């Protein structure tokens, strides 16, 4: 089904190759994970499999690659009919205006009969719990809902091979479990899967093969060994002596048990509190108090929040958890002043004991790390991006010292003169987190800050978040990354939405 022999590739703007002598085989109905530290060549390998290399990304491709009955390089239009692609950023591949239209689009281009289109679209929407959103504009979806929309479109297309680049980056744990089940269903129908992901745990029981790349080379090539009692490649990976040096995520992850921040006027938790996961809350001063918050995007739109109250404790990392589309990112935008509440109050604690409520004051006290990194990067160099984020009250020498410090902490020193948009996705993520810390905020809000990060860089961000709150800062962490939650979260604010209970915690 897929055969790669000594596959090598060099981008036209790079001195070193991104892939070197990569070889593997994958049969019909098998699933293979490609993982490794950031920048190891994972996404480049996917681009060769879906024909973007060398049809779109030029450069020099060597070796032999055969996918299905296509010898590469083959015309992109031929490859795209047989190979479906799920990109890391769903916004980059959505082309229609509603969910239903997006799922049906590829089938319409292929002139599939209308009755068959309706059948396939209905099955795909149901598989990803999108039926209720069929008529919704794609512009009004959360990032996780967009991810599910793209996955549904690929499923409906009937591709023989599906390649996925970080498909769980924006998915809730429940949606991730559903994706694992769908992968098994696709395999049972003979679909071959190639999955690039830093998160490993969700693929237990799904994989047949596993590649670990390092500097563009295959450092581990593992497969099921049923006859040796090691049926799952993840078990073999965890037991391998080189596992600790590969910069990978944990193979076994479970949901942490965190105490809840309830709707209250008294304030729970943080660094003086009981041990993480004990279920006990200790008293602390509030960083932010939310009182009777109500919000909807327009007078005719549904309510996202109705009379919602909560307290965000100082000196703690509060995890905001909930299903895709529950309103977590909307809450972040309200807190940092990008959206104005329909009614209610958002009060920030200030040194004088007062409360800063206006949006402008909230923006000054808040640093917001968004999921869409590119829209936060607009300076000419990485270093300039950091310097621009520093508070104006600091003198020039202090700003430069802070920038030098964060460049070193996040491994970006060698990239300080690069344009931010020329960085990899993982490098951009580290940069926007560094910029948030440069601001020295009262409240730091992070929306999926580790979605595309390897184990090493995820642990660096975890370490710096804990150091920030240990110094008295408050962090609001919106994430579906269970491994990150287990490392850093002190308490949780659960966002649920249902009939008459929009935005309830």
Order of alpha helices (4+ residues) and beta strands (2+ residues): beta-beta-beta-alpha-alpha-beta-beta-alpha-beta-alpha-alpha-alpha-beta-alpha-beta-beta-beta-alpha-beta-beta-beta-beta-alpha-beta-beta-alpha-beta-alpha-alpha-alpha-beta-alpha-beta-alpha-beta
